[in-house]
Amino acid sequence: MNSIEVKNLTKKFGEFISVNNISFNVKKGEVFGFLGANGAGKSTTIRMLCGILKPTSGDAIVGGFSVMNQPEKVKQHIGYMSQKFSLYNDLTVEENINFFGNIYGLTNTVLEERKRWVLSVADLTGKEKLLTNSLPGGIKQRLALGTAVIHKPEIVFLDEPTSGVDPIARRNFWELINSLSEDGITVVVTTHYLEEAEYCNNIILIDSGKLIAEGNPKELKERYIQNKILEIECERISEA
């Protein structure tokens, strides 16, 4: 069963074609990656799939609704974490959680239950009164993801979620992404880190707005990388 079906999706800004006639499907509950360099069209595609940006032509069905004709319905069934840090730095951790919980219509018992979950996944239990601005980058990202799925959406879109965080925080963040997938949430994530594609069930490669390849990471490596890949495992890195 597909959570997302994209057909001939195109976005133009004047004469510039940002996304050029792309088509693909995303299965329910999978981690699906958009891989490409900065400026390839990944973020524009995500914004169209979220109902934020109207396509020039083509369409996509997200959670059973058309992004062209039913963008507000799409927004009710998704979570979205933007490329830039999306929380309010001058609010406390708890205030941010309450704010986004209220936006999504959570009240009383449900909000308190989901707040405990967000604090747990962000490793912030007992630190609710800290200003968000004081948090390390990796913890901020986990908090932002927690608030993006506080309402238990069917699908969550993550736009360059690990940009600017250290490798350990990046790995921990991907463990959280995989746990969401195991809970049945469809996760769509954009990245320009090649190694992060390994964490995805399936990926598409986008270049200059065009879809140039799609498949699972193993298939794509076998298809496009002819030489052997050398993997290096390090021990006791902290002692180096």
Buried (B, 14 or more C-beta within 10 A) or exposed (E): EBBBBBEEBBBBEEEEBBBBBBBBBBEBBBBBBBBBEEEBBBBBBBBBBBBBBEBBEBBBBBBEBBBBEBBEBBBBBBBBBBBEBBBBEEBBBBBBBBEBBEEBEBEEEBBEEBBEBBBEBBEBEEBBEBBBEEBEBBBBBBBBBBBBBBBBBBBBBBBBBBBEBEEEBBBBBBEBBBEBBEEEBBBBBBBBBEEBBEBBBBBBBBBBBBBEBBBEBEEBBEEEEEEEEEEEEEEEEEEE
